[in-house]
Amino acid sequence: MSESVLSTHVLNTAEGCPAEGVKVELWRLGPPEHLATGVTDKDGRVSEPLLPAIRFRPGRYELRFHLGAYFAARGLEGGDPRYLDIVPVRIGLAGTEAHYHVPLLCSPWGYTTYRGS
């Protein structure tokens, strides 16, 4: 696996477990450009680099977490229409001197994130 500037993992707080099977997209903003798509593994992590150092440019990025499909597959739909479907998290990345990690803690009804390590 190549060195990654950006990583993520997803935790299912409704059931208290890693969220396996969540589709995650990475977009560079202004103008929008799709960079990568991954799916979380049994530990709730995307194993392949979302943003390898060689493709990094400082700027605004958006992670799109496909939570609606994940919770529907687990029988926790959150209503019709779904309360949460695709959750965007916009971040600014300044340089490759530090690794950026974006954890997402989620349920069908809410989520939180922070800059992890």
N, C-alpha and C positions, 0 to 999 in steps of 0.2 A: 504494500500500500504506500502511495506517495504521501509526502508531507502535506497536511491540510491546514489552511488558514482558518477554516470554519467547520465546526462540528455541532451536532445537536443530539439530544435524546428526549424521549417522550415518556412520561410517567402517567399512568391511569390512576387518578386519585379516587375515582368512584369505586374501584375494586382493589386498590392498594397493590398495584403490580406494574411492571414495565409494560408499555403499550407496543406489543408486537404487531406488525402489519399496517402501520400508518404510512401512507404515501406522503412524502415531503418533496416539495419543489423549491428550487432556488432560482430567483430572478435578480438580475441587475436592473436597477431603475434608471430612468432618464436617458435615453428611451428604453422601454422595457426589453430585456433580452433574457430568454430562458437559458440557464446555465447547466442545470442538473436536476435529475429526479432520482430519489432513492426511496427505499422502504425500510422501516425500522425492523430490527431483528429481535430475538427473544429477550435481549437486554434493553430493548427500547431505543437502540442506537442505529443510526445509518452507518453501515460498516465501510462503505466506499466514501472517499473524500467528496464533500459537496463543493468545496472550492479549493483545489490544489494551489499551492503557492505560485506555480508557474502561470496560472490564469488570473491571479489577483490583480485588481486595480482599486485604488482607494475610491470610495463612493458609497452610495445608498444601495442597499440590498433588501430583498423581501423573501422570507421563508413562508411557504404556504403549506400548512398542515391540514390534511384531509381527514378531519376528525369525524364528520358526519358518517361517512362510509364505515370507518373503523367501529364506532359505537353501534351502528345499525347491525353490523355483522355479529356483535356481541349481545344483541337483544336489548341494548340500552339506547334507544333511538333519540330520546329527548323531544318527541312530538313530531307532528306533521303539519306544516313544514318543520324541519329540524331546527331547534334553537341555535345550535352551532353546526356549521357545515364545513366550509374551508376557512381556516383561521389564518389571517396574514399577520406576520410579525416583521415590521420594518426596522432595520438596523443600519447604522453608519459604521463603516470599517475604514480606519485611517491608515493602517500600515501592517506589514507582515512581521514586525518585530515581536508581536504578541499573538498568541492563539486566541481565537474567539470561539466561545462555546455558548450555545443557546439552548438551555433546557426548557421544556414545556411541560408543566403539570396541568392535567386537564381532566374534566368530566364532561358529560353531555350538556352541562349547564354553565360551565365556566372554565377559565384557564388563567394561568399566571406564568410569567417568564422572568428571567433575570440573566445577567451576564455571569456565566459560570466559569470554571477553570478547567 
